[in-house]
Amino acid sequence: MGFDPDILKYDANGLIPAIAQDRDGAVLMMAWMNAEAVRKTLETRRVTYWSRSRQAFWIKGETSGHVQELVDFRVDCDRDCLLLIVDQTGPACHTNRRSCFYTAVRDGDEVELMAPMAD
């Protein structure tokens, strides 16, 4: 692999934010990666994140079946944020919604934009 994940700018905890976007343009979620998660994602094409709460890797969809297959791996201009273009199987959010960004604030009120997906 020619790309070196160590050239990315990680925070004090060794993490970098990664935004997952479906190839149709919908923003699905944001999670954290460390250098090893970046390596695993690029090697396997299965998106792998770092769970801050569990202090462990998690491959998106490993237990739920809601897999993210990597289509394109993009680095922002400051090298401190990632954009992952993915093929998402099923919902991306643990609430069973397509996107984690399912609420908006409009006219001072929080509005639900999408209901959970049917099983």
DSSP file (Angstrom, degrees, kcal/mol; ACC not computed):
  #  RESIDUE AA STRUCTURE BP1 BP2  ACC     N-H-->O    O-->H-N    N-H-->O    O-->H-N    TCO  KAPPA ALPHA  PHI   PSI    X-CA   Y-CA   Z-CA
    1    1 A M              0   0    0      0, 0.0    42,-0.0     0, 0.0    41,-0.0   0.000 360.0 360.0 360.0 126.7    0.0    0.0    0.0
    2    2 A G        +     0   0    0      2,-0.1     2,-0.3     0, 0.0     0, 0.0   0.760 360.0  87.6 -81.2 -26.4    1.5    3.3   -1.0
    3    3 A F        -     0   0    0      1,-0.0     3,-0.0     2,-0.0     0, 0.0  -0.598  66.6-150.7 -79.2 132.1   -0.6    5.6    1.2
    4    4 A D    >   -     0   0    0     -2,-0.3     3,-2.0     1,-0.1     4,-0.2  -0.894   5.4-159.9-105.1 108.9    0.9    6.1    4.7
    5    5 A P  G >  S+     0   0    0      0, 0.0     3,-1.4     0, 0.0    -1,-0.1   0.694  85.7  75.4 -59.5 -18.1   -1.8    6.7    7.4
    6    6 A D  G 3  S+     0   0    0      1,-0.3     4,-0.1    29,-0.1    29,-0.0   0.642  81.3  68.7 -70.9 -12.7    0.8    8.2    9.6
    7    7 A I  G <  S+     0   0    0     -3,-2.0    -1,-0.3     2,-0.1     2,-0.1   0.609  81.2  97.8 -80.0 -10.4    0.8   11.4    7.5
    8    8 A L  S <  S-     0   0    0     -3,-1.4     2,-0.8    -4,-0.2    72,-0.2  -0.386  82.9-115.4 -73.9 156.6   -2.7   12.2    8.7
    9    9 A K        -     0   0    0     70,-3.6     2,-0.2    -2,-0.1    -1,-0.1  -0.837  36.8-172.0 -98.5 105.7   -3.2   14.7   11.6
   10   10 A Y        -     0   0    0     -2,-0.8     6,-0.2    -4,-0.1    24,-0.1  -0.581  22.6-111.9 -93.0 156.6   -4.7   12.8   14.5
   11   11 A D    >   -     0   0    0      4,-3.2     3,-2.4    -2,-0.2    -1,-0.1  -0.082  48.3 -79.1 -76.6-174.6   -5.9   14.5   17.7
   12   12 A A  T 3  S+     0   0    0      1,-0.3    -1,-0.1     2,-0.1    -2,-0.0   0.726 133.8  53.2 -61.4 -22.1   -4.2   14.1   21.1
   13   13 A N  T 3  S-     0   0    0      2,-0.1    -1,-0.3    21,-0.0     3,-0.1   0.323 121.8-106.0 -94.1   6.6   -5.9   10.7   21.5
   14   14 A G  S <  S+     0   0    0     -3,-2.4    21,-0.4     1,-0.3     2,-0.3   0.753  79.7 128.3  77.7  24.3   -4.5    9.5   18.2
   15   15 A L        -     0   0    0     19,-0.1    -4,-3.2    20,-0.1    -1,-0.3  -0.814  41.2-165.1-118.0 154.8   -7.9    9.8   16.5
   16   16 A I  E     -A   33   0A   0     17,-2.4    17,-2.1    -2,-0.3     2,-0.2  -0.998  29.5-113.2-134.1 136.9   -9.3   11.4   13.3
   17   17 A P  E     -A   32   0A   0      0, 0.0    65,-2.6     0, 0.0     2,-0.4  -0.479  29.4-163.6 -71.5 141.1  -13.0   12.1   12.5
   18   18 A A  E     -Ab  31  82A   0     13,-3.1    13,-2.3    63,-0.2     2,-0.5  -0.986   4.5-157.0-128.8 121.2  -14.3   10.1    9.6
   19   19 A I  E     -Ab  30  83A   0     63,-2.7    65,-3.4    -2,-0.4     2,-0.5  -0.851  10.0-148.2 -98.2 127.4  -17.6   11.1    7.9
   20   20 A A  E     -Ab  29  84A   0      9,-2.7     8,-2.9    -2,-0.5     9,-1.4  -0.853  18.4-179.1 -98.3 127.8  -19.4    8.3    6.0
   21   21 A Q  E     -Ab  27  85A   0     63,-3.0    65,-2.6    -2,-0.5     6,-0.2  -0.992  26.3-124.3-128.1 130.8  -21.3    9.4    3.0
   22   22 A D  E >   - b   0  86A   0      4,-2.8     3,-2.8    -2,-0.4    65,-0.2  -0.380  32.0-110.3 -68.1 153.2  -23.4    7.1    0.7
   23   23 A R  T 3  S+     0   0    0     63,-1.5    -1,-0.1     1,-0.3    64,-0.1   0.692 118.4  65.6 -61.7 -15.9  -22.4    7.2   -3.0
   24   24 A D  T 3  S-     0   0    0      2,-0.1    -1,-0.3     1,-0.0    -2,-0.1   0.481 123.4-102.9 -83.0  -1.4  -25.7    9.0   -3.6
   25   25 A G  S <  S+     0   0    0     -3,-2.8     2,-0.3     1,-0.3    -2,-0.1   0.260  75.5 138.5 103.7 -11.5  -24.5   11.9   -1.5
   26   26 A A        -     0   0    0     -5,-0.1    -4,-2.8     1,-0.1     2,-0.5  -0.511  53.5-129.9 -71.2 129.7  -26.4   11.3    1.7
   27   27 A V  E     +A   21   0A   0     -2,-0.3    74,-0.4    -6,-0.2    -6,-0.2  -0.706  30.5 178.0 -78.7 124.6  -24.3   11.9    4.8
   28   28 A L  E     -     0   0A   0     -8,-2.9    72,-3.6    -2,-0.5    73,-0.4   0.874  47.0 -35.5 -98.7 -45.9  -24.8    8.8    7.0
   29   29 A M  E     -A   20   0A   0     -9,-1.4    -9,-2.7    70,-0.2     2,-0.4  -0.979  41.2-125.9-168.6 170.1  -22.7    9.1   10.1
   30   30 A M  E     +A   19   0A   0     -2,-0.3     2,-0.3   -11,-0.2   -11,-0.2  -0.998  34.7 154.1-132.0 136.7  -19.5   10.3   11.8
   31   31 A A  E     -A   18   0A   0    -13,-2.3   -13,-3.1    -2,-0.4     2,-0.3  -0.869  37.9 -95.6-148.4-178.6  -17.2    8.1   13.8
   32   32 A W  E     -A   17   0A   0     18,-0.5    18,-3.1    -2,-0.3     2,-0.3  -0.785  28.2-172.4-110.3 148.6  -13.5    8.0   14.8
   33   33 A M  E     -A   16   0A   0    -17,-2.1   -17,-2.4    -2,-0.3     2,-0.2  -0.970   8.1-156.8-131.7 150.3  -10.5    6.2   13.3
   34   34 A N     >  -     0   0    0     -2,-0.3     4,-2.2   -19,-0.2     3,-0.2  -0.642  46.4 -87.9-110.7-179.6   -7.0    5.7   14.4
   35   35 A A  H  > S+     0   0    0    -21,-0.4     4,-2.2     1,-0.2     5,-0.1   0.871 128.6  50.7 -59.4 -38.2   -4.1    4.9   12.1
   36   36 A E  H  > S+     0   0    0      2,-0.2     4,-2.8     1,-0.2    -1,-0.2   0.878 108.2  52.0 -69.3 -36.9   -4.7    1.1   12.4
   37   37 A A  H  > S+     0   0    0      2,-0.2     4,-2.5     1,-0.2    11,-0.4   0.890 109.3  51.2 -64.0 -38.6   -8.4    1.5   11.6
   38   38 A V  H  X S+     0   0    0     -4,-2.2     4,-2.5     2,-0.2    -2,-0.2   0.942 111.3  47.6 -61.4 -47.1   -7.4    3.5    8.5
   39   39 A R  H  X S+     0   0    0     -4,-2.2     4,-2.4     1,-0.2    -2,-0.2   0.936 112.7  48.0 -59.1 -48.0   -5.0    0.7    7.5
   40   40 A K  H  X S+     0   0    0     -4,-2.8     4,-2.7     1,-0.2     6,-0.4   0.901 111.7  50.5 -60.9 -42.3   -7.6   -2.0    8.0
   41   41 A T  H  X S+     0   0    0     -4,-2.5     4,-2.4     7,-0.2    -1,-0.2   0.930 113.1  44.9 -62.5 -46.3  -10.2    0.0    6.1
   42   42 A L  H  < S+     0   0    0     -4,-2.5    -1,-0.2     1,-0.2    -2,-0.2   0.856 117.1  45.5 -67.5 -34.8   -7.9    0.5    3.1
   43   43 A E  H  < S+     0   0    0     -4,-2.4    -2,-0.2    -5,-0.2    -1,-0.2   0.894 126.6  26.4 -75.1 -40.9   -6.7   -3.2    3.1
   44   44 A T  H  < S-     0   0    0     -4,-2.7    -2,-0.2     2,-0.2    -3,-0.2   0.665  89.3-135.8 -99.2 -18.7  -10.1   -4.9    3.5
   45   45 A R  S  < S+     0   0    0     -4,-2.4    25,-3.3    -5,-0.4     2,-0.5   0.520  72.8 116.1  67.1   6.5  -12.5   -2.2    1.9
   46   46 A R  B    S-C   69   0A   0     -6,-0.4    -1,-0.3    23,-0.2    -2,-0.2  -0.938  78.0-113.8-101.1 123.5  -14.8   -2.9    5.0
   47   47 A V        -     0   0    0     21,-2.2    13,-2.1    -2,-0.5     2,-0.4  -0.394  35.7-169.7 -67.9 126.1  -15.0    0.3    7.0
   48   48 A T  E     -E   59   0B   0    -11,-0.4    11,-0.2    11,-0.2    -7,-0.2  -0.967   4.0-174.7-119.5 127.5  -13.4   -0.1   10.4
   49   49 A Y  E     -E   58   0B   0      9,-2.9     9,-2.3    -2,-0.4     2,-0.5  -0.636  26.2-116.2-113.3 172.5  -13.7    2.5   13.2
   50   50 A W  E     -E   57   0B   0    -18,-3.1     2,-0.7     7,-0.2   -18,-0.5  -0.966  23.5-142.6-111.1 121.6  -12.3    2.9   16.6
   51   51 A S  E  >> -E   56   0B   0      5,-3.2     4,-1.7    -2,-0.5     5,-1.1  -0.749   9.5-166.0 -84.9 115.2  -14.8    2.8   19.5
   52   52 A R  T  45S+     0   0    0     -2,-0.7    -1,-0.2     2,-0.2     0, 0.0   0.869  88.4  49.4 -68.4 -36.1  -13.8    5.3   22.1
   53   53 A S  T  45S+     0   0    0      1,-0.2    -1,-0.2     3,-0.1    -2,-0.1   0.896 122.7  30.7 -72.2 -39.6  -16.2    3.8   24.7
   54   54 A R  T  45S-     0   0    0      2,-0.2    -2,-0.2     0, 0.0    -1,-0.2   0.609  96.9-135.3 -92.5 -13.1  -15.1    0.2   24.2
   55   55 A Q  T  <5 +     0   0    0     -4,-1.7     2,-0.3     1,-0.2    -3,-0.2   0.949  69.5 104.8  54.1  50.8  -11.5    1.0   23.3
   56   56 A A  E   <S-E   51   0B   0     -5,-1.1    -5,-3.2     2,-0.0    -1,-0.2  -0.982  76.7 -95.4-154.3 159.2  -11.7   -1.5   20.5
   57   57 A F  E     -E   50   0B   0     -2,-0.3     2,-0.4    -7,-0.2    -7,-0.2  -0.478  34.3-166.7 -72.8 148.4  -12.0   -1.7   16.7
   58   58 A W  E     -E   49   0B   0     -9,-2.3    -9,-2.9    -2,-0.1     2,-0.6  -0.962  13.5-146.8-139.1 127.7  -15.5   -2.1   15.2
   59   59 A I  E >   -E   48   0B   0     -2,-0.4     3,-2.7   -11,-0.2     4,-0.3  -0.804  36.0-110.0 -89.5 120.4  -16.2   -3.1   11.6
   60   60 A K  T 3  S+     0   0    0    -13,-2.1     8,-0.9    -2,-0.6   -13,-0.1  -0.281 102.3  11.8 -55.1 123.5  -19.4   -1.4   10.6
   61   61 A G  T 3> S+     0   0    0      6,-0.2     4,-2.0    31,-0.1    -1,-0.3   0.405  85.5 127.0  91.0  -0.8  -22.0   -4.1   10.2
   62   62 A E  T <4 S+     0   0    0     -3,-2.7    -2,-0.1     1,-0.2     5,-0.1   0.875  90.9  15.3 -58.9 -39.3  -20.1   -6.9   11.9
   63   63 A T  T  4 S+     0   0    0     -4,-0.3    -1,-0.2     3,-0.1    -3,-0.1   0.744 134.4  43.1-103.9 -30.5  -22.9   -7.6   14.3
   64   64 A S  T  4 S-     0   0    0      2,-0.1    -2,-0.2     1,-0.0     3,-0.1   0.726  95.5-128.1 -88.5 -22.9  -25.9   -5.9   12.6
   65   65 A G  S  < S+     0   0    0     -4,-2.0     2,-1.6     1,-0.1    -3,-0.1   0.413  71.9 126.7  85.1  -2.0  -25.3   -6.9    9.0
   66   66 A H        -     0   0    0     22,-0.1    -4,-0.2    26,-0.0    -1,-0.1  -0.560  47.3-172.8 -89.7  72.9  -25.5   -3.1    8.1
   67   67 A V        -     0   0    0     -2,-1.6    22,-2.7    -6,-0.3     2,-0.5  -0.283  24.1-149.1 -75.7 146.7  -22.2   -3.2    6.3
   68   68 A Q  E     - D   0  88A   0     -8,-0.9   -21,-2.2    20,-0.2     2,-0.5  -0.970  12.2-164.3-114.1 114.3  -20.2   -0.2    4.8
   69   69 A E  E     -CD  46  87A   0     18,-2.3    18,-2.4    -2,-0.5     2,-0.3  -0.868  26.3-118.3 -96.3 127.4  -18.1   -1.2    1.8
   70   70 A L  E     + D   0  86A   0    -25,-3.3    16,-0.2    -2,-0.5     3,-0.1  -0.475  38.5 167.2 -69.8 127.8  -15.5    1.4    1.0
   71   71 A V  E    S+     0   0A   0     14,-3.4     2,-0.3     1,-0.4    15,-0.2   0.764  71.3   0.9-102.5 -45.7  -16.0    3.0   -2.5
   72   72 A D  E     - D   0  85A   0     13,-1.8    13,-2.7     2,-0.0     2,-0.6  -0.995  58.5-149.3-149.5 140.9  -13.6    6.0   -2.1
   73   73 A F  E     - D   0  84A   0     -2,-0.3     2,-0.4    11,-0.2    11,-0.2  -0.953  23.5-174.6-115.2 113.6  -11.3    7.2    0.7
   74   74 A R  E     - D   0  83A   0      9,-2.6     9,-2.4    -2,-0.6     2,-0.4  -0.879  13.7-156.6-118.4 144.5  -10.8   11.0    0.8
   75   75 A V  E     - D   0  82A   0     -2,-0.4     7,-0.2     7,-0.2    -2,-0.0  -0.946  22.0-124.7-116.8 133.8   -8.6   13.2    2.9
   76   76 A D    >   -     0   0    0      5,-2.3     3,-1.7    -2,-0.4     5,-0.1  -0.237  33.4 -96.8 -75.9 171.2   -9.4   16.9    3.5
   77   77 A C  T 3  S+     0   0    0      1,-0.3    -1,-0.1     2,-0.1    -2,-0.0   0.767 125.1  45.8 -60.7 -29.9   -6.9   19.7    2.8
   78   78 A D  T 3  S-     0   0    0      3,-0.1    -1,-0.3   -69,-0.0   -69,-0.1   0.483 104.8-128.6 -91.1  -3.1   -5.7   19.9    6.4
   79   79 A R  S <  S+     0   0    0     -3,-1.7   -70,-3.6     2,-0.2    -2,-0.1   0.756  82.9 105.6  61.5  27.4   -5.3   16.1    6.6
   80   80 A D  S    S+     0   0    0    -72,-0.2     2,-0.3     1,-0.2    -1,-0.1   0.219  72.7  44.0-120.8  15.1   -7.3   16.2    9.9
   81   81 A C        -     0   0    0    -65,-0.1    -5,-2.3    -5,-0.1     2,-0.3  -0.974  66.9-147.1-156.1 144.1  -10.7   14.8    8.7
   82   82 A L  E     -bD  18  75A   0    -65,-2.6   -63,-2.7    -2,-0.3     2,-0.5  -0.864   2.3-157.2-115.7 148.1  -11.7   11.9    6.4
   83   83 A L  E     -bD  19  74A   0     -9,-2.4    -9,-2.6    -2,-0.3     2,-0.6  -0.985  12.4-164.5-121.9 117.7  -14.6   11.5    4.0
   84   84 A L  E     -bD  20  73A   0    -65,-3.4   -63,-3.0    -2,-0.5     2,-0.6  -0.905   7.2-154.7-106.1 115.2  -15.5    7.8    3.3
   85   85 A I  E     +bD  21  72A   0    -13,-2.7   -14,-3.4    -2,-0.6   -13,-1.8  -0.800  31.5 176.4 -86.6 125.3  -17.7    7.2    0.3
   86   86 A V  E     -bD  22  70A   0    -65,-2.6   -63,-1.5    -2,-0.6     2,-0.7  -0.860  43.2-126.5-132.1 158.7  -19.5    4.0    1.0
   87   87 A D  E     - D   0  69A   0    -18,-2.4   -18,-2.3    -2,-0.3     2,-0.5  -0.961  39.7-155.1 -98.1 112.6  -22.0    1.5   -0.2
   88   88 A Q  E     - D   0  68A   0     -2,-0.7     2,-0.6   -20,-0.2   -20,-0.2  -0.800   8.6-155.0 -96.8 126.7  -24.3    1.2    2.9
   89   89 A T        -     0   0    0    -22,-2.7    -2,-0.0    -2,-0.5     0, 0.0  -0.905  66.1 -27.4 -97.7 119.4  -26.3   -2.0    3.4
   90   90 A G  S    S-     0   0    0     -2,-0.6     2,-0.1   -24,-0.1   -25,-0.0  -0.231 114.6 -13.8  71.9-165.2  -29.3   -1.2    5.6
   91   91 A P        -     0   0    0      0, 0.0     7,-0.3     0, 0.0    -2,-0.1  -0.357  47.7-155.7 -71.2 149.4  -29.4    1.6    8.1
   92   92 A A  S    S+     0   0    0      6,-0.9     2,-0.2     5,-0.7     6,-0.2   0.734  72.4  77.9 -91.1 -27.0  -26.2    3.4    9.2
   93   93 A C  S >  S-     0   0    0      4,-2.3     3,-1.9     1,-0.1     4,-0.2  -0.580  80.0-130.6 -90.3 145.5  -27.5    4.6   12.5
   94   94 A H  T 3  S+     0   0    0      1,-0.3    -1,-0.1    -2,-0.2     6,-0.0   0.629 107.9  68.4 -66.5 -11.5  -27.9    2.4   15.6
   95   95 A T  T 3  S-     0   0    0      2,-0.1    -1,-0.3     4,-0.1     3,-0.1   0.341 121.4-107.4 -86.1   7.0  -31.4    3.8   15.9
   96   96 A N  S <  S+     0   0    0     -3,-1.9    21,-4.0     1,-0.3     2,-0.3   0.726  79.3 130.6  72.1  26.0  -32.3    1.9   12.7
   97   97 A R        -     0   0    0     19,-0.3    -4,-2.3    -4,-0.2    -5,-0.7  -0.749  69.9-118.8-103.5 156.8  -32.4    5.0   10.5
   98   98 A R  S    S+     0   0    0     17,-0.3    -6,-0.9    -2,-0.3     2,-0.3   0.883  98.7  24.7 -59.9 -38.8  -30.6    5.4    7.2
   99   99 A S        -     0   0    0     -7,-0.2   -70,-0.2    -8,-0.1   -71,-0.2  -0.929  66.1-137.0-128.8 149.3  -28.6    8.3    8.7
  100  100 A C  S    S+     0   0    0    -72,-3.6     2,-1.3    -2,-0.3     3,-0.2   0.680  99.5  75.0 -72.5 -17.9  -27.5    9.4   12.1
  101  101 A F        +     0   0    0    -74,-0.4    -1,-0.2   -73,-0.4   -74,-0.1  -0.527  56.5 132.8 -95.0  67.1  -28.4   13.0   11.1
  102  102 A Y        +     0   0    0     -2,-1.3    11,-3.7    -3,-0.1    12,-0.9   0.327  53.1  67.1-103.9   6.2  -32.2   12.4   11.3
  103  103 A T  E     -F  112   0C   0      9,-0.2     2,-0.3    -3,-0.2     9,-0.2  -0.947  56.4-174.5-125.9 151.8  -33.1   15.6   13.3
  104  104 A A  E     -F  111   0C   0      7,-2.3     7,-3.5    -2,-0.4     2,-0.6  -0.950  25.5-126.8-135.9 156.0  -33.0   19.2   12.3
  105  105 A V  E     +F  110   0C   0     -2,-0.3     2,-0.4     5,-0.2     5,-0.2  -0.940  36.3 171.7-105.1 116.4  -33.6   22.5   14.2
  106  106 A R  E >   -F  109   0C   0      3,-3.0     3,-1.9    -2,-0.6    -2,-0.1  -0.990  66.4 -11.4-131.5 125.6  -36.2   24.5   12.3
  107  107 A D  T 3  S-     0   0    0     -2,-0.4    -1,-0.1     1,-0.3     3,-0.1   0.857 130.3 -54.2  53.3  37.4  -37.8   27.7   13.6
  108  108 A G  T 3  S+     0   0    0      1,-0.2     2,-0.4    -3,-0.0    -1,-0.3   0.432 118.6 104.3  82.7  -1.0  -36.4   26.9   17.0
  109  109 A D  E <  S-F  106   0C   0     -3,-1.9    -3,-3.0     2,-0.0     2,-0.5  -0.878  72.0-120.5-116.1 146.7  -37.9   23.4   17.2
  110  110 A E  E     -F  105   0C   0     -2,-0.4     2,-0.4    -5,-0.2    -5,-0.2  -0.727  33.1-166.8 -83.5 129.4  -36.3   20.0   16.8
  111  111 A V  E     -F  104   0C   0     -7,-3.5    -7,-2.3    -2,-0.5     2,-0.5  -0.959  19.6-130.8-122.5 132.8  -37.9   18.1   13.9
  112  112 A E  E     -F  103   0C   0     -2,-0.4    -9,-0.2    -9,-0.2     3,-0.1  -0.731  20.1-172.6 -82.4 124.0  -37.5   14.4   13.1
  113  113 A L        +     0   0    0    -11,-3.7     2,-0.3    -2,-0.5   -10,-0.2   0.728  65.5  19.8 -91.1 -24.8  -36.6   14.1    9.4
  114  114 A M        -     0   0    0    -12,-0.9    -1,-0.2   -15,-0.1     3,-0.1  -0.998  66.9-135.7-149.8 142.9  -36.9   10.3    9.1
  115  115 A A        -     0   0    0     -2,-0.3   -17,-0.3     1,-0.2     3,-0.1  -0.461  46.9 -78.8 -86.3 163.7  -38.4    7.4   11.0
  116  116 A P        -     0   0    0      0, 0.0   -19,-0.3     0, 0.0    -1,-0.2  -0.290  55.2-102.6 -59.0 150.8  -36.6    4.1   11.7
  117  117 A M        -     0   0    0    -21,-4.0     2,-0.1     1,-0.1    -3,-0.0  -0.457  38.6-103.7 -74.3 148.6  -36.4    1.7    8.8
  118  118 A A              0   0    0      1,-0.1    -1,-0.1    -2,-0.1   -22,-0.0  -0.445 360.0 360.0 -69.7 145.4  -38.8   -1.2    8.8
  119  119 A D              0   0    0     -2,-0.1    -1,-0.1    -3,-0.1    -2,-0.0   0.471 360.0 360.0 -74.6 360.0  -37.2   -4.6    9.7
